[in-house]
Amino acid sequence: MLIDPKTFERFNMILTGVVVPRPIAFVSTISTDGVVNLAPFSFFNAMAYNPPTLIFSSSRRAPGWQDKRKDTLTNIEETGEYVVNIVVDDIAAAMNATAAEYPSDVSEFDIAGLTESPSEMVKAPRVAESPVNMECRLVQVVNIGEQPHAHGIVIGEIVRMHVSDDVMYDGPNGLRINHAALKPTGRLAGNMYCRTDDVYELIRPSYSEQDEGVGRVAD
């Protein structure tokens, strides 16, 4: 099938069905009025080590509301700070509970029964039940699309990272993340998610002109 994204009905379901599994940014923010917000975003990834950079994308308009803006994006643009908490299997159901569009004066921490934990460098709280929290400062918001489908790509720099000792191990080259202990949750399409407990290893190759057979034509 040949698909034209501009004319194919519900193209978003095709796109989110093939770009999988996606990690989930569980983003906690605080408004200028002091109201805490917590919401999940699966258009999310790491972009650089130095400076340590994360990106995620949020729609600008809250679906189901006439004129309500997305609280997460509004809070970040107004305060320049937020926390990305990693979603793991133990809190996946709680994360899903925060995915509805609640009024701006409602804290999703209360909706999901999650615990606020103070951050060190930013005002927004961390999710205590998440084993990894990344405190971020806003670098830039890149606007894409037009209403009603306008989005903001949030680019942020990690200024502090909190990692539970329970999900780390001392490997041959230093500390590493034990993914079997972390149990990160993957996002698929629609209402589907996946666990990441079935893994395998591929050793990354390296190129050298001295490698046997390089540049030779087989007999």
SEGU-197474 format. One record per residue (C-alpha): residue number from 1; residue in three letters; x, y, z. Coordinates in nm, 2 decimals. Layout:
> NUM | ALA | X | Y | Z
...
//
This chain:
> 1 | MET | 0.00 | 0.00 | 0.00
> 2 | LEU | 0.12 | 0.35 | -0.09
> 3 | ILE | 0.01 | 0.61 | 0.17
> 4 | ASP | -0.01 | 0.98 | 0.13
> 5 | PRO | 0.00 | 1.13 | 0.48
> 6 | LYS | -0.20 | 1.43 | 0.37
> 7 | THR | -0.50 | 1.23 | 0.25
> 8 | PHE | -0.49 | 0.90 | 0.43
> 9 | GLU | -0.77 | 0.88 | 0.69
> 10 | ARG | -0.64 | 0.84 | 1.05
> 11 | PHE | -0.28 | 0.85 | 0.93
> 12 | ASN | -0.18 | 0.91 | 1.29
> 13 | MET | -0.27 | 0.55 | 1.37
> 14 | ILE | -0.04 | 0.42 | 1.10
> 15 | LEU | 0.25 | 0.64 | 1.22
> 16 | THR | 0.22 | 0.55 | 1.58
> 17 | GLY | 0.17 | 0.18 | 1.49
> 18 | VAL | 0.51 | 0.16 | 1.31
> 19 | VAL | 0.73 | 0.38 | 1.52
> 20 | VAL | 0.73 | 0.14 | 1.81
> 21 | PRO | 0.80 | 0.08 | 2.09
> 22 | ARG | 0.83 | 0.43 | 2.22
> 23 | PRO | 0.95 | 0.53 | 2.56
> 24 | ILE | 0.71 | 0.74 | 2.77
> 25 | ALA | 0.80 | 1.08 | 2.92
> 26 | PHE | 0.60 | 1.12 | 3.24
> 27 | VAL | 0.63 | 1.50 | 3.27
> 28 | SER | 0.57 | 1.68 | 3.59
> 29 | THR | 0.54 | 2.06 | 3.59
> 30 | ILE | 0.42 | 2.34 | 3.82
> 31 | SER | 0.22 | 2.64 | 3.71
> 32 | THR | 0.29 | 3.00 | 3.80
> 33 | ASP | 0.00 | 2.97 | 4.04
> 34 | GLY | 0.16 | 2.67 | 4.21
> 35 | VAL | -0.06 | 2.40 | 4.07
> 36 | VAL | 0.12 | 2.07 | 4.00
> 37 | ASN | 0.06 | 1.89 | 3.67
> 38 | LEU | 0.16 | 1.54 | 3.56
> 39 | ALA | 0.10 | 1.40 | 3.21
> 40 | PRO | 0.25 | 1.13 | 2.98
> 41 | PHE | 0.40 | 1.18 | 2.63
> 42 | SER | 0.52 | 0.91 | 2.40
> 43 | PHE | 0.67 | 1.13 | 2.13
> 44 | PHE | 0.99 | 1.13 | 2.34
> 45 | ASN | 1.36 | 1.05 | 2.32
> 46 | ALA | 1.72 | 1.15 | 2.41
> 47 | MET | 1.90 | 1.36 | 2.15
> 48 | ALA | 2.25 | 1.43 | 2.29
> 49 | TYR | 2.50 | 1.35 | 2.56
> 50 | ASN | 2.67 | 1.68 | 2.59
> 51 | PRO | 2.48 | 1.88 | 2.67
> 52 | PRO | 2.24 | 1.61 | 2.79
> 53 | THR | 1.93 | 1.68 | 2.59
> 54 | LEU | 1.58 | 1.54 | 2.59
> 55 | ILE | 1.29 | 1.62 | 2.35
> 56 | PHE | 0.92 | 1.54 | 2.36
> 57 | SER | 0.63 | 1.67 | 2.17
> 58 | SER | 0.30 | 1.80 | 2.30
> 59 | SER | -0.01 | 1.92 | 2.13
> 60 | ARG | -0.10 | 2.28 | 2.21
> 61 | ARG | -0.47 | 2.23 | 2.25
> 62 | ALA | -0.63 | 1.99 | 2.50
> 63 | PRO | -0.86 | 1.74 | 2.31
> 64 | GLY | -1.22 | 1.75 | 2.43
> 65 | TRP | -1.20 | 2.11 | 2.54
> 66 | GLN | -1.31 | 2.41 | 2.34
> 67 | ASP | -1.02 | 2.65 | 2.42
> 68 | LYS | -0.81 | 2.49 | 2.68
> 69 | ARG | -0.43 | 2.48 | 2.62
> 70 | LYS | -0.22 | 2.18 | 2.73
> 71 | ASP | -0.12 | 2.24 | 3.09
> 72 | THR | 0.22 | 2.08 | 3.05
> 73 | LEU | 0.33 | 2.29 | 2.75
> 74 | THR | 0.19 | 2.61 | 2.91
> 75 | ASN | 0.37 | 2.55 | 3.24
> 76 | ILE | 0.70 | 2.48 | 3.07
> 77 | GLU | 0.68 | 2.79 | 2.85
> 78 | GLU | 0.59 | 3.00 | 3.15
> 79 | THR | 0.84 | 2.86 | 3.40
> 80 | GLY | 1.12 | 2.71 | 3.19
> 81 | GLU | 1.14 | 2.40 | 3.41
> 82 | TYR | 1.00 | 2.05 | 3.43
> 83 | VAL | 1.09 | 1.69 | 3.53
> 84 | VAL | 1.08 | 1.38 | 3.30
> 85 | ASN | 1.00 | 1.07 | 3.50
> 86 | ILE | 1.05 | 0.73 | 3.34
> 87 | VAL | 0.74 | 0.50 | 3.32
> 88 | VAL | 0.80 | 0.15 | 3.44
> 89 | ASP | 0.56 | -0.14 | 3.46
> 90 | ASP | 0.48 | -0.09 | 3.83
> 91 | ILE | 0.33 | 0.26 | 3.76
> 92 | ALA | 0.20 | 0.20 | 3.41
> 93 | ALA | -0.16 | 0.20 | 3.53
> 94 | ALA | -0.11 | 0.51 | 3.73
> 95 | MET | 0.04 | 0.68 | 3.43
> 96 | ASN | -0.26 | 0.59 | 3.22
> 97 | ALA | -0.49 | 0.74 | 3.48
> 98 | THR | -0.32 | 1.08 | 3.42
> 99 | ALA | -0.38 | 1.07 | 3.04
> 100 | ALA | -0.73 | 1.22 | 3.06
> 101 | GLU | -0.77 | 1.60 | 3.02
> 102 | TYR | -0.84 | 1.73 | 3.37
> 103 | PRO | -0.92 | 2.09 | 3.46
> 104 | SER | -0.61 | 2.30 | 3.51
> 105 | ASP | -0.66 | 2.33 | 3.89
> 106 | VAL | -0.65 | 1.95 | 3.93
> 107 | SER | -0.32 | 1.77 | 4.02
> 108 | GLU | -0.28 | 1.44 | 3.84
> 109 | PHE | -0.06 | 1.32 | 4.13
> 110 | ASP | -0.38 | 1.30 | 4.33
> 111 | ILE | -0.58 | 1.14 | 4.05
> 112 | ALA | -0.31 | 0.86 | 4.01
> 113 | GLY | -0.23 | 0.82 | 4.38
> 114 | LEU | 0.14 | 0.90 | 4.31
> 115 | THR | 0.38 | 1.08 | 4.55
> 116 | GLU | 0.54 | 1.42 | 4.50
> 117 | SER | 0.91 | 1.42 | 4.58
> 118 | PRO | 1.11 | 1.75 | 4.59
> 119 | SER | 1.36 | 1.82 | 4.31
> 120 | GLU | 1.70 | 1.98 | 4.36
> 121 | MET | 1.73 | 2.22 | 4.07
> 122 | VAL | 1.38 | 2.29 | 3.96
> 123 | LYS | 1.05 | 2.37 | 4.13
> 124 | ALA | 0.85 | 2.09 | 3.97
> 125 | PRO | 0.83 | 1.78 | 4.19
> 126 | ARG | 0.95 | 1.43 | 4.09
> 127 | VAL | 0.74 | 1.12 | 4.09
> 128 | ALA | 0.87 | 0.92 | 4.39
> 129 | GLU | 0.75 | 0.59 | 4.25
> 130 | SER | 0.95 | 0.63 | 3.93
> 131 | PRO | 1.31 | 0.49 | 3.96
> 132 | VAL | 1.45 | 0.76 | 3.72
> 133 | ASN | 1.38 | 1.13 | 3.73
> 134 | MET | 1.54 | 1.39 | 3.51
> 135 | GLU | 1.52 | 1.75 | 3.61
> 136 | CYS | 1.52 | 1.97 | 3.30
> 137 | ARG | 1.55 | 2.33 | 3.20
> 138 | LEU | 1.39 | 2.45 | 2.88
> 139 | VAL | 1.62 | 2.52 | 2.59
> 140 | GLN | 1.37 | 2.58 | 2.32
> 141 | VAL | 1.01 | 2.51 | 2.20
> 142 | VAL | 0.99 | 2.44 | 1.83
> 143 | ASN | 0.64 | 2.51 | 1.69
> 144 | ILE | 0.51 | 2.27 | 1.42
> 145 | GLY | 0.18 | 2.24 | 1.25
> 146 | GLU | -0.13 | 2.46 | 1.27
> 147 | GLN | -0.44 | 2.46 | 1.48
> 148 | PRO | -0.62 | 2.23 | 1.56
> 149 | HIS | -0.31 | 2.01 | 1.52
> 150 | ALA | -0.04 | 2.25 | 1.63
> 151 | HIS | 0.24 | 2.09 | 1.85
> 152 | GLY | 0.53 | 2.22 | 2.04
> 153 | ILE | 0.86 | 2.02 | 2.04
> 154 | VAL | 1.01 | 2.08 | 2.38
> 155 | ILE | 1.39 | 2.07 | 2.39
> 156 | GLY | 1.54 | 2.06 | 2.74
> 157 | GLU | 1.87 | 2.01 | 2.91
> 158 | ILE | 1.90 | 1.77 | 3.20
> 159 | VAL | 2.04 | 1.95 | 3.50
> 160 | ARG | 2.00 | 1.67 | 3.75
> 161 | MET | 1.93 | 1.30 | 3.72
> 162 | HIS | 1.80 | 1.08 | 4.00
> 163 | VAL | 1.85 | 0.70 | 3.95
> 164 | SER | 1.75 | 0.44 | 4.21
> 165 | ASP | 2.04 | 0.22 | 4.31
> 166 | ASP | 1.81 | -0.08 | 4.26
> 167 | VAL | 1.82 | -0.04 | 3.88
> 168 | MET | 2.20 | 0.00 | 3.85
> 169 | TYR | 2.49 | -0.25 | 3.83
> 170 | ASP | 2.87 | -0.22 | 3.81
> 171 | GLY | 2.96 | -0.33 | 3.46
> 172 | PRO | 3.31 | -0.38 | 3.30
> 173 | ASN | 3.32 | -0.02 | 3.19
> 174 | GLY | 3.14 | 0.14 | 3.49
> 175 | LEU | 2.79 | 0.18 | 3.61
> 176 | ARG | 2.51 | 0.06 | 3.39
> 177 | ILE | 2.13 | 0.04 | 3.39
> 178 | ASN | 1.99 | -0.30 | 3.46
> 179 | HIS | 1.69 | -0.31 | 3.23
> 180 | ALA | 1.56 | -0.63 | 3.38
> 181 | ALA | 1.53 | -0.44 | 3.71
> 182 | LEU | 1.41 | -0.11 | 3.55
> 183 | LYS | 1.13 | -0.27 | 3.36
> 184 | PRO | 1.05 | 0.03 | 3.13
> 185 | THR | 0.71 | 0.04 | 2.97
> 186 | GLY | 0.69 | 0.07 | 2.59
> 187 | ARG | 0.41 | 0.26 | 2.40
> 188 | LEU | 0.26 | 0.10 | 2.10
> 189 | ALA | -0.05 | 0.23 | 1.92
> 190 | GLY | -0.40 | 0.30 | 2.04
> 191 | ASN | -0.45 | 0.15 | 2.39
> 192 | MET | -0.16 | -0.09 | 2.35
> 193 | TYR | 0.16 | -0.10 | 2.55
> 194 | CYS | 0.44 | -0.35 | 2.58
> 195 | ARG | 0.69 | -0.48 | 2.84
> 196 | THR | 1.06 | -0.49 | 2.76
> 197 | ASP | 1.16 | -0.81 | 2.94
> 198 | ASP | 1.25 | -1.01 | 2.62
> 199 | VAL | 1.59 | -0.87 | 2.51
> 200 | TYR | 1.88 | -0.98 | 2.31
> 201 | GLU | 2.23 | -0.85 | 2.23
> 202 | LEU | 2.40 | -0.74 | 1.91
> 203 | ILE | 2.76 | -0.64 | 1.92
> 204 | ARG | 2.82 | -0.32 | 1.73
> 205 | PRO | 3.07 | -0.37 | 1.45
> 206 | SER | 3.37 | -0.14 | 1.40
> 207 | TYR | 3.55 | -0.06 | 1.08
> 208 | SER | 3.93 | -0.09 | 1.03
> 209 | GLU | 4.12 | -0.11 | 0.70
> 210 | GLN | 4.32 | -0.39 | 0.85
> 211 | ASP | 4.02 | -0.61 | 0.90
> 212 | GLU | 4.05 | -0.93 | 0.71
> 213 | GLY | 3.87 | -0.93 | 0.38
> 214 | VAL | 3.81 | -0.56 | 0.37
> 215 | GLY | 3.82 | -0.43 | 0.01
> 216 | ARG | 3.87 | -0.78 | -0.14
> 217 | VAL | 3.65 | -0.94 | -0.40
> 218 | ALA | 3.55 | -1.30 | -0.32
> 219 | ASP | 3.68 | -1.57 | -0.55
//
